Amino acid sequence: MTESGSTTPTPVPEGPTRPGPAEAGGKGRFSRRTWINLGLQLAALVLAFLLTSVVLLVAGAPPFQAYIEIAKGAAESFTDVSNVLVAWVPLLLASAGVLVTFAAGLWNIGVEGQIVLGAVLTTWVLRLLMATSLPPSLIIVLAMLAGILGGALWAALAGVLKTFGGVNEIFGGLGLNFVATALTLWLIFGPWKRPGIGSMSGTEPFPEQLGLPTLAGERLSLWSLALGLLAVIFVYILLERTHAGLRLKAVGLNRRAAFLLGVPTWQYALLAFFVCGGLAGLAGAIQVTAVYHRLIPSISSGYGFLGLMIGMLIAYRAIWVAPVALFFAALNIGSIQLPIVLKLDSTLSGVLQGALVLLVLLVEGARQRYLRRSRTRAV
Amino acid sequence: MEVRLTDIRKHFGPVRANDGITLTVAAGTIQGILGENGAGKSTLMKILSGFQPADSGIIELDGRLVRMRSPADAIRHGVGMLHQDPLDFPPMKVVDNLLIGAPGRIVPRRREAAEAVAALAASFGLALDLKAEVGSLTVGERQQLELIRLLWLGARVLILDEPTTGISADQRGELFDTLRRLAAQGKTVLFVSHKLEEVQELCMRVAVLRQGRLVGEALPPFRVDNLVNMMFEREVSLGDRYACAPGKTVLRLSGLGAEHGRIRFEGLNLEVKEGETIGLAGMEGSGQSLLLQTCAGLAPPISGRVQLVGADLTGKTYRQFKRRGVAYVPATRLEEGLIPGLSLAEHFLLTEKKSGIFINKERGRRIADERIAQFNIKGTPANTVESLSGGNQQRALLALVKPGSKLLLLEQPTRGLDVESVIYLWSKLKERCRGREAIIFTSSDLDELLRYSDRILVFFAGRISGPFQAASTTVEELGHLIGGGSASDGTGPCVAVDGAAVGGAGTDVAGTPVAGGLYD
């Protein structure tokens, strides 16, 4: 708007038209706005539950009891809690990863396939080295590094397709997801099939010493938990505190201007793919070394797509990854009980998660519209 | 249709874009709306055409109170706006463009529409090729298309926002004839401009806005100094000429040729010295931007060589040019120049030399504070760039260009700025010239070109003439060249040929310190 040309001798007060983040026009107003935002987010949550309840009622199930069952399924016993944490780790990794690509303005739909490739390369290195005399811990480290590299390269492939081939990363990623799935199936039923006959249950399980140590009697490995949390911290610091993160954001917000200002844009876009793919590959590696101890057909379990949803839900703010991913993990694990207790499909958690993302985005859109209106009306 | 606006107010934050404007325009009038940048003209017209709601105030058409919530609403009430940049759909055919926005059935009635529109166009003596693709039309033709479209949709009030920018003199003449014919039919025309001589030529009444208020109205014969006083309330001077003492050669172009789309030039030879300023004149889209981009390494030349301080950079990348001290500042500030969403401090962190892996926010703030003071930017380090006004964005853009460059390439550096910002910006640029930096800039403002350049190249349809010494060239000569005249004709008494870029070419204005084109 040229009307705000503050260099004309107008009696315009000093300062910008809009309050920047630093000064929000008095403390009282600032906290009020924070409360309003919090209230709106809660409203979205309530609406998501209402919407899911409607779905449940249509399906002829009692909603309230279903939610109780989900809560029980997620937190009734120590095993439940540990299972939630087991699901939390790949979600942390995938969501932290997609935050990096989101920051660079990229839709890394291929994160699913990157998890798969991480799992495949981890399995490959484990198979390759299991018969050697190397110490098991070294084999595990090498295998996981291979997994990270596998995911990163698979992501870089999508990036290269975009940068040099002009293929939109959404299409490239989607295609590579299919390729990754086909690759696992071929490996499981072909070269890596169990002695005798290949089956959907996956490859031959690895001996126990080739897995990450888990808590007694549980599937939870403190190692993987630590890796997941470290990944979130890493991404937070990368995006908020480093020059590389600032440049990634610059590329994401205005690629042309970033280029003209001297940022090597395609290199940073590839870097974003590489980092995200590495984290996704690590998730795949953890699924193999700590959870399944073998390669199974659906090793990624949809965690990549869930990670994308979490990224949208938290509006790309790294600080929210951990709690929201935990909530999603709890929903996933909690709903496993549903088919047994209520004869409901466990995909109910998916309905709830989808409704939540949609409604939060909707509420956020409405909020911004309202803000714009009140801004033009104010003064 | 009579238009009556009463006490229209529109505020953007603390800025009062429209501060209680009351204006009545009788049917059959061509009403001029004059004012410098930021006076509130565009805001008022956007309110009248339904693009944005007023905070308060009343709009009456033929005495009937109307509320307009959208442009579609406005056109239903008979108000249509012709925008500065044509709002059409380039890859579509003309006839399909007409059908968009027309109320109609699911299956568009192409043939009926085409016949009706052809008849309408013919009645105004305009030839519109309905089968052509919009992308292949000139700006002037697209404007005619838009005008016909609005009339076909039943517009009885036509708003034209700076309609003569970028069209040829012939097209301007046609446009003015059409507008006069429309007024004779009882249609109301609101003609927004800051070019005095056009308003003088066309309008039956003029309203002058300043700082969001209506400061006066005038009837013909208009007195230029009177209008100028109303617009600015002060004498305007661009400041003294600053001539440099050129040093060594910075840039040498030999036999340079470049091509982009339909724009193409060839065989350009030019040497630019340290501290020198070269102005590129010509209608927009005549190849000036292409030359800048070729000099920045953004567009590879098709022939010839580009040498910077002796080193041959032909075919090298933008980043290599940049490393060698070439700074390119694009015309579109928020599209190409700055990064909306990032703060001023983050912009400086982005362009300064990195220190380690981690960001030193304190350092960012310090640099930003320094540059904000140095470039007189109204804003804080934490302000995002999109929250700044246009003038301040332009200052920020310039503040991002590190001192100690060798060659500054500026595309339309003062477009959309008010005169004080222009003067301030150039005082900063000339400081750089004194620091031995060379400048090449494009502008559509003849006074600016003549005032601040040492030499001027004139672009006309891919032909480059000059360089001319700015000190010994007059506005008339330059205007003549831009319109396609040759240099030798320029010495005789000449007439302004071109409608778009020529500001001061009208004899009425030439003598006053203000020439219309300055405020482009």
Interface residues (C-beta under 8 A of the other chain):
Chain A: M1 T2 E3 S4 G5 S6 T7 T8 P9 T10 P11 V12 P13 E14 G15 P16 T17 R18 G20 P21 A22 E23 R241 T242 H243 A244 G245 L246 R247 K249 A250 L253 N254 R256 A257 A258 F259 L260 L261 G262 V263 P264 R375 T376 R377 A378 V379
Chain B: H11 F12 G13 P14 V15 R16 A17 E36 N37 G38 G40 S42 T43 D55 Q211 G212 Y318 R319 K322 Y328 P330 E335 E336 G337 L338 I339 P340 G341 L342 S343 E346 H347 L349 L350 T351 K354 G356 I357 F358 I359 K378 G379 T380 A382 N383 T384 S387 L388 S389 G390 G391 N392 L400 G416 L417 D418 E420 S421 Y424
